Amino acid sequence: GIQKKWDSGLETGIRLASATSGSGSPLTSTNSTLGGSFDNDAISIDRAYLAYTPEVAEWLWVTGGRFANPMVKTGILFDSDLNLDGLAEKASYAFTEDFELSLLAGQFILNQGGSGTNDTVLWAFQVDANAALTDLVSGELAIGYYNLQSPGASIAARTNTDTNSDGNPDFQFRIVDIVNKYKMEVAEMPLTVWINYALNTANDLPAQKMNEDKAWGVGAML
């Protein structure tokens, strides 16, 4: 990977990675299996983006292309190494040295449909608050909203999603996501503890009847 920053606030980057294409392959893994009956291993464009932070507005950050997921997240909704295509914006303001508030937005293109079909787009919005609770512990609370528009069969085939008789996703997705993280040090090693709750607010009776419109998890990483 190569990354370059200019004094003007412009940043660009590109990264190549080993990858396996095809609907049956992992979406984000860069693992390559040895062997393969003499087949060559593929190299793909993992990231390619432009980002900009204006000199007159250093609280603003805008990026476009293929880039790392900028949203505060856990494995409940996204793989940690998933890259997204589209645009993202972030505005941050530090009220004090110990408290910062950020607003994030993303317009991610998941699939461009052909003639006469709609593109599959994920609209993302998030409010993120960071605070130093003590000299040793910091806390973060992020509340997000994700609206998946026009999900088609190609999306259902590449995600953990039930499909109907047409091959399209069974449910619509308008998800409220709440992530709470705490960071500290244990034996001079960084420890993160997190709690995550997600609720699909789309009016989909099948999901509500089967109680499949909620997700939650807790975790820790040392």
N, C-alpha and C positions, 0 to 999 in steps of 0.2 A: 504494500500500500504506500501511496505518496500523498502527503498533505502539505499545503502551502498557505501561509497567511501573509497578507499585505498590510502595510500601515494604514491603508484606507479603510480597513475593516472588512475587506473581502477575504473569503477563505474558499479554497477548492480542494477536493480530494477525490481520489479514485483508488479502488482496491480490487484486486483479483483474488479469487479463491478457488480451490478444488471444489467440484460439485458434481452431483449426479442428476441429470434431468429425467423427466418422465413423471407421469401421474402417480406411480407407485413408490416414488423415492421420497426420502425425508425432505421437508421444505427448507430447513435452515442448516442442516448438518453439512459441514465441509469435510466429513470423513470420506476417504477413498478406500475401497476394498482391494487388497492385492489379488492378483490373478485376473479373472474376467475373460478367459479364453483369448488372450492377446489383444483385447480391445484397449484403445487409448483412454486414459483418464481425462475428463473434461476440465477445462478452466473457464470460469464464468466471471462476468462483471458483478462483483459483490456489492460495491458501492460506487457511485459517481454523482457528485453533488456540488452545488455552489451555495455558500452561506454568506450572509452579510449582516454586520452590526454597524450601523451608521455612527460616524464619529460624533455627531451632534445629538445622538440618542443612543447611548451605550446600554440603555435598559431594554432595547429592542433587538431581537434576533430573528432572522428570516432565512429559510433554507428551501431548496428545491432540487429535485432529482431523485436519486436512490440513496437513502441514508438510514442510519440507525434510528430505531423507534424512539422519539423524544419524550413520549409520555411516561409519567411515573406509573410503574406497573409491577406485577408479579407474574408467576407462571400460570395464574388462574385464567387470564385472558390472552397473554402473548408469550411465545418463546422468548427467552432473553436475547437470543442472537438473531431475531427476525429483523430484516431490513424492509423498508417500505418505500413505495414510489409515490411522488406527488409533491405537496407543499406543506410546510409547517411554520408556525410563528410562535414566538414567546416574548412576553413582556414581563419584566421583573422590577420590583421596587423594594429596596431595603428600608424599612421604617426605622430600625435601629441596627446596631451591630449584631444583635441576637435574634432578629426576626425579619424574614423576607417573604414576600408574597409574589407569586408568579401566575400569569394567565397563559395557557397554552391552547393552541388550536391546530388541527391538522386536516388536510383534505387529501386523502390517500386513494389513489386509483388502484383497485385490486384487479380489475379486468376490463379491457376495452372491448365492448361488443362490436360485432360486425354491423353491416348495413341493416337498418330496421330494428336493431336491438339496443337496449340501454346499457351504458357502462355501469359496472359495479363499483360504487364509491363508498368509502368509509369516512363519515364526518366525525371528527373527534374534538371534544372541548374538555378542558380541565382547569381547575383552580388548585394551586399547590402552595401550602404554607410550610415554611421551615423555621424552626425555633430552637435556640440553645436553651435546654431546660436546666442544665447545671453546667459546671465546667467540664464535666466528663460525658454527659449524655445530651444528645440532640434528638428532636422529634420532627416528624414530617407527616402531614395529613393532606392527601390529594383526593379530590372528588371530581370524577370525570363522567362524561356522557358520550356514548358512541352510538351513532345512527348508521346502520348498514342499509344502503339503498340499492334496490334492484339486484338482490343476490340471485345468481343463476346457477345452472347445473355445474359449470366449471368451478365455481367457488365451493359448492357442496362436495365435489370430488376431492378437494385439497384441504378440507377442514374436518373437524370432528362434528359433523352435522348430519342429522337424520334427513332423509329425502322422501318426497312423496312419489306418486305414480309417474309424474312428469320428469323425475330426476332432479327437481329443484329442491332447495331447502324447505323443510316442513314448516319452519317458523320464521317470522320476522325478528329483527334484532334491533332494539333500542335500549341499550344497557346503561344503567347507572352503576358506576364502579367506585368503591370507597377503599382507599389504600392508606394504612397507618403504619409508619415505620419508625423504629427507634435505633439509633446508632451509638455505640460506645466502644471502649477498648477493654479487652480481657487479656491479661498477660502480654500486653503490648501488641495484641492482634485485634484488628477491627471486627466487631460483632454487630450484625444487623438482625433485628427481630421484627417481623412484620405480621400484620393482620389484614385480610382482604375479604370484602363482601361485594358481590355483584348481583344485580337484579335486572332481569329483562322486563321492561315496562311495556313492551308491545302487547297489544290486545289479541293474543293468540290463545284461544280457549284450549286447544290440545295441550299446550305446554303447561297451562295453569292447572288443568285437570290432573295431569300426571306429575304435578309438583316439580317440573323441570325448568322453572324460570328463575331459580336462585343458585348461587354458587358461593362458597366461602372456603377460606383456608387460613392456616397459620404456619409460620415457618421461621427458621433462623439460619444464618450463614456466618460462619467464623472464618 
